[in-house]
Amino acid sequence: MNSKQLNILLAEDDQDDRDFFNKVLNEIPIPTHLTTVYDGEQLMDYLYKNSEHLPDVLFLDLNMPRKNGFECLCEIKEDENLKHLLVVMFSTSFPRDSNYEEDMINRLMEIGAHDFIRKSDSLVQLKELIHQVIKRVVEKETFNE
C-alpha cells in the first residue's frame, strides 16, 4: 500500500458529523489529510480554485445549505477539470421508504458517485464503512500508478 497521505475533502455542514468523521480518520491505519468545507457553494469554490490539485477523494454530504450534494455532484461531473474526482456520497437515510432510498442511490451512481455511505450513530460501524472506502481508494490509486 502507498505510504503517502491520502488527501480527503469532506463537504459537511454539521459540526458533530465533521468531528465524528475526523475522529474516524484518526483511528484508521491509513495516513490521511482532511480538508473540510461547510456547504455546497464553499465546496465548488474550493474545487475550482484547486482544480490542479484535487483531493484523492471527496466525501460529499447530500443535505447541505446553499447548494446540496446532489447539485454539487452534477456540477462536478459536468466539469471537464473535476469530473474524474472520486466522490463518495455521505448522508443520513432518506426520509421516505427504502425504494425511494434505493432509487436515489442508483441515481447518484448514474450521475457519477463512486460510493454511498449512510451516516451512522455507531462510531464502530462508521469507522468500518469509511475505512473500507478509503482502502478501495488507496488500492485503486496504487493499482493505476
N, C-alpha and C positions, 0 to 999 in steps of 0.2 A: 504494500500500500504506500502511496505517496506520503512523504513526511511534511510537505509544505502545508501551511494553514489553508483551510477551506474558507473562502470569503462568502459569508452568508448575509443576505439582506432580508430583514423582516419588516413587512408593512403591516402594522398592527396599532389600532387606536387605543386599545385597553391597556392601562399600565400594569394591572395584575397579570394579564396574559403575556406582556413583554417580559416581566420579571420571571414568570414561570418558564418561558422559553429560554431565557438567559441561564437560568438555573439548570435546566436540562442540558444545554450545551456544555456547561462546566462539568457535568457529570459523565459525559460520554468520552470514550478513549480516542476521539479524533480531534486533532487540533483545529480550532475554528477561530475566525474573527467575525464578530457580529456588528453590523451597522443596522440602525433602526430608523424607520420613518413612521410618521403618525397618522397619515391619511393618504388618500389616493393622489391628490394634487402634489403633495410633497414627494411621493414616490416617483411620479412621472418626471418632475423637475430633476430629481436626483439621477434618474436613469438617463435623461437627455444630456445632463451635464457630465456624466461619467460613461458615456456610450463607448469610449475607447477602453475602459477598464471596468467592464461589467462584473458583478459578483458571480461566483460559481453557481449559486442557486438563490432564488427568491422565494421566500415563504410569504404568501400573499393572503391576508385576511379578506374574506368575501364581503363582510359587512363593515364598511368604514364610512366616515362622513366625507362630504365634499365630492368624492369620486369613489365608487365602490370597487371591490376587487374584480367583479365581472367586467366593468367598464375598462379598468386598467389592463386586464388580461387581453381584451380585444385590441386595445391601443398598442400594447407591446407586440402582439403577434402580427399586427398590420404594419409595423415599422421595420424597415429593412435592417437598421442597425441593432434592433432589440429582439427580433423575432426568434433568435437562436437561444435566448436566455432560458434556462431551466426554471420553470415556475411550478411551485407546489402550492395548491390552494389550501388554506388553513381556515377552518370555520367550525362554529358550533353546529349542531344538527339543524336541519331546516325545520321551520315551524309547521309544516304540513305533514302529509303522510310519507311513508317510505318510498312509494312510487315517485312522488314528486322529488324526493331527495335523489333517488337513482337517476331520474331524468336530468336533474340539474348537474349531477356529477358527470354524466355522459356528455352533456352539452359543454361543460368546461373542458373535458378531454378533447372533444371535437375541435374546439377553438384553439387548443394547443397547450393546455395544462399538462404537466407530466405526472402529477400525482395529486391526491386529495387526502388530507388528514383532518379527521373530526377532532376538534378540541375535546380534551378530557379533563375532568377534575382530578383524575388519578395521575400523580406525577410519574409513577412507575410505568403506567400504560403510555402516557405521552412520551416519556423518555424513550421507550422501546420503539414507538412509531417514528419519532424524529431520527433516532439512531439508524433505523433501517433505511430510511430515505437518504440520509447523509452517506451511509455506506454505499448505496447504489450510485450516488453522485460521484463519489471518490473512485469507485471501481470503473465506472464508465469513463471518467476523465483519464485514469491511468491506462485503460484499455486503448483509448484513442491516441495516446502520445507516441 
